[in-house]
Amino acid sequence: MTRLLLAAFALLAPFALFWVYTRLDRAWPRERRWPFTLLWLTGAVLAIETFVVAALDRAPATAGRYVPAQLEDGRVAPARIEPEKQE
């Protein structure tokens, strides 16, 4: 669920910030410096969000042998991890 919310934020944030930018641009006199600051901060926030999502999206460590998907008796058997044989 957290990953879904972060992905939705990453998708919607540029549109929301552009909307805010257009509203502020109409309301305030033109100052050429603040849009670049806003864009830089937006990029920094999205970069940090990328690091957070990458840290949260770790696959669990598994012990075993990976068997790729294959055709067995006319049906596709999905990929799986078979446990290691202990001797």
Backbone as JSON, one array per atom type, in Angstrom:
{
  "sequence": "MTRLLLAAFALLAPFALFWVYTRLDRAWPRERRWPFTLLWLTGAVLAIETFVVAALDRAPATAGRYVPAQLEDGRVAPARIEPEKQE",
  "N": [[0.82, -1.19, 0.0], [1.95, 1.23, 0.78], [3.85, 1.55, -1.2], [2.2, 1.91, -3.4], [0.96, 4.35, -2.78], [3.2, 6.05, -2.74], [4.0, 5.84, -5.4], [1.76, 6.94, -6.67], [1.93, 9.52, -5.67], [4.37, 10.32, -6.86], [3.59, 10.34, -9.49], [1.51, 12.23, -9.59], [2.53, 14.56, -8.43], [4.13, 16.36, -10.14], [2.09, 17.47, -11.78], [0.4, 18.68, -9.91], [2.17, 20.55, -8.82], [2.67, 22.12, -11.07], [0.14, 23.21, -11.44], [-0.07, 24.75, -9.09], [2.04, 26.49, -9.6], [1.07, 27.89, -11.9], [-1.1, 29.23, -10.78], [0.16, 30.86, -8.84], [1.78, 32.35, -10.48], [0.01, 33.94, -11.84], [-1.02, 35.44, -9.75], [1.1, 36.79, -8.44], [3.64, 39.31, -9.0], [5.96, 38.97, -11.73], [8.73, 37.04, -11.04], [11.72, 35.81, -11.82], [13.35, 33.96, -10.56], [12.21, 32.19, -8.63], [10.72, 30.01, -9.86], [12.7, 28.23, -10.72], [13.89, 27.47, -8.35], [11.73, 26.17, -7.16], [11.41, 24.05, -8.98], [13.88, 22.76, -8.64], [13.71, 21.96, -5.94], [11.5, 20.24, -6.14], [12.56, 18.22, -7.78], [14.54, 17.28, -6.03], [12.97, 16.27, -3.92], [11.59, 14.21, -5.27], [13.75, 12.59, -5.97], [14.65, 11.78, -3.45], [12.37, 10.39, -2.67], [12.52, 8.28, -4.48], [14.77, 6.9, -3.52], [13.73, 6.08, -1.04], [11.59, 4.4, -1.81], [13.05, 2.44, -3.16], [14.48, 1.4, -1.02], [12.44, 0.32, 0.54], [11.42, -1.64, -1.08], [12.57, -4.25, -1.05], [13.42, -7.48, -1.99], [12.65, -10.53, -0.35], [15.22, -12.5, 1.15], [16.09, -15.56, -0.22], [16.66, -19.04, 0.01], [17.75, -21.4, -2.13], [17.21, -23.01, -5.33], [16.68, -21.42, -8.36], [14.13, -22.02, -10.65], [13.3, -21.53, -13.88], [10.31, -20.5, -15.7], [8.64, -23.02, -17.54], [7.69, -25.33, -20.16], [5.54, -27.89, -19.44], [4.08, -30.91, -20.03], [2.38, -29.76, -21.98], [1.47, -27.48, -20.72], [2.17, -24.32, -19.22], [4.45, -24.16, -16.72], [4.82, -22.21, -13.87], [7.53, -19.99, -12.9], [9.73, -20.86, -10.21], [11.14, -21.3, -6.89], [13.11, -23.78, -5.83], [13.72, -25.58, -2.85], [16.98, -26.0, -1.41], [18.66, -29.12, -1.55], [19.3, -30.93, 1.28], [21.99, -32.67, 2.57]],
  "CA": [[0.0, 0.0, 0.0], [2.85, 2.38, 0.83], [4.45, 1.68, -2.53], [1.18, 2.45, -4.29], [0.8, 5.77, -2.46], [4.39, 6.77, -3.2], [3.96, 5.9, -6.87], [0.72, 7.91, -7.03], [2.5, 10.85, -5.39], [5.38, 10.62, -7.87], [2.9, 10.61, -10.75], [0.65, 13.41, -9.51], [3.23, 15.73, -7.91], [4.45, 17.38, -11.15], [0.88, 18.13, -12.23], [-0.04, 19.55, -8.83], [3.09, 21.68, -8.72], [2.44, 23.0, -12.22], [-1.09, 23.93, -11.15], [0.29, 25.76, -8.1], [2.88, 27.46, -10.31], [0.25, 28.76, -12.75], [-1.9, 30.1, -9.91], [1.03, 31.86, -8.25], [2.29, 33.2, -11.56], [-1.03, 34.92, -12.13], [-1.29, 36.26, -8.57], [2.25, 37.59, -8.03], [4.43, 39.85, -10.12], [6.95, 38.01, -12.25], [10.08, 36.94, -10.49], [12.26, 34.71, -12.62], [14.19, 33.03, -9.82], [11.52, 31.2, -7.8], [10.33, 28.74, -10.52], [13.83, 27.31, -10.76], [14.02, 26.95, -6.98], [10.64, 25.2, -6.99], [11.72, 22.86, -9.78], [15.0, 22.08, -8.0], [13.19, 21.3, -4.74], [10.66, 19.13, -6.59], [13.47, 17.15, -8.2], [15.17, 16.7, -4.83], [11.96, 15.46, -3.21], [11.34, 12.99, -6.04], [14.94, 11.75, -5.86], [14.6, 11.17, -2.11], [11.29, 9.4, -2.71], [13.04, 7.12, -5.21], [15.61, 6.15, -2.59], [12.87, 5.46, -0.03], [10.88, 3.28, -2.44], [14.03, 1.38, -3.41], [14.82, 0.78, 0.26], [11.29, -0.45, 1.03], [11.06, -2.68, -2.04], [13.61, -5.28, -1.06], [12.9, -8.85, -2.08], [13.15, -11.34, 0.76], [16.3, -13.41, 0.81], [15.62, -16.94, -0.34], [17.69, -20.05, -0.17], [17.25, -22.42, -3.03], [17.59, -22.96, -6.73], [15.65, -20.82, -9.21], [13.74, -22.81, -11.82], [12.5, -20.63, -14.71], [9.07, -21.02, -16.26], [8.92, -23.98, -18.6], [6.55, -26.05, -20.68], [5.45, -29.25, -18.92], [2.85, -31.58, -20.45], [1.53, -28.86, -22.74], [1.07, -26.34, -19.91], [3.3, -23.53, -18.75], [4.66, -24.21, -15.28], [5.41, -20.93, -13.49], [8.86, -20.0, -12.29], [9.66, -21.16, -8.78], [12.41, -21.53, -6.22], [13.11, -25.07, -5.16], [14.65, -25.57, -1.73], [18.23, -26.75, -1.57], [18.63, -30.47, -0.98], [20.26, -31.04, 2.37], [22.53, -34.03, 2.64]],
  "C": [[0.87, 1.26, 0.0], [3.47, 2.62, -0.54], [3.46, 2.3, -3.51], [0.99, 3.95, -4.04], [2.0, 6.59, -2.93], [4.43, 6.89, -4.71], [2.92, 6.91, -7.34], [1.22, 9.33, -6.78], [3.5, 11.24, -6.47], [4.72, 10.97, -9.2], [2.15, 11.93, -10.7], [1.38, 14.68, -9.08], [3.58, 16.75, -8.99], [3.23, 18.14, -11.64], [0.37, 19.11, -11.17], [0.87, 20.76, -8.7], [2.94, 22.64, -9.9], [1.18, 23.82, -12.0], [-0.82, 25.06, -10.15], [1.11, 26.87, -8.77], [2.03, 28.41, -11.16], [-0.6, 29.71, -11.91], [-1.04, 31.21, -9.29], [1.56, 32.83, -9.3], [1.28, 34.28, -11.91], [-1.21, 35.9, -10.96], [-0.15, 37.21, -8.23], [2.93, 38.2, -9.24], [5.53, 38.86, -10.53], [8.28, 38.14, -11.55], [10.65, 35.68, -11.11], [13.02, 33.68, -11.81], [13.4, 31.92, -9.15], [11.06, 29.96, -8.57], [11.48, 27.74, -10.56], [14.08, 26.69, -9.39], [12.96, 25.89, -6.73], [10.93, 23.92, -7.76], [12.87, 22.08, -9.16], [14.53, 21.32, -6.76], [12.3, 20.11, -5.1], [11.52, 17.96, -7.03], [14.15, 16.48, -7.02], [14.21, 15.82, -4.07], [11.71, 14.16, -3.95], [12.54, 12.05, -6.0], [14.97, 11.05, -4.51], [13.52, 10.11, -2.05], [11.75, 8.13, -3.43], [13.91, 6.26, -4.31], [14.78, 5.43, -1.53], [12.14, 4.26, -0.61], [11.84, 2.13, -2.71], [14.41, 0.67, -2.12], [13.68, -0.09, 0.78], [10.99, -1.66, 0.15], [12.15, -3.73, -2.15], [12.94, -6.65, -1.11], [13.45, -9.66, -0.91], [14.26, -12.28, 0.28], [15.76, -14.83, 0.8], [16.81, -17.86, -0.51], [17.09, -21.13, -1.06], [17.73, -22.2, -4.44], [16.42, -22.42, -7.54], [15.4, -21.71, -10.41], [12.85, -21.9, -12.67], [11.22, -21.29, -15.21], [9.41, -21.94, -17.43], [7.64, -24.68, -19.01], [6.59, -27.49, -20.18], [4.09, -29.83, -19.28], [1.87, -30.63, -21.15], [1.04, -27.65, -21.96], [2.32, -25.6, -19.44], [3.35, -23.62, -17.23], [5.35, -22.91, -14.87], [6.81, -21.08, -12.89], [8.71, -20.23, -10.79], [11.07, -21.29, -8.21], [12.28, -22.84, -5.46], [14.12, -25.05, -4.0], [15.88, -26.41, -2.04], [18.08, -28.13, -0.92], [19.72, -30.55, 0.09], [20.71, -32.48, 2.49], [23.01, -34.34, 4.02]]
}
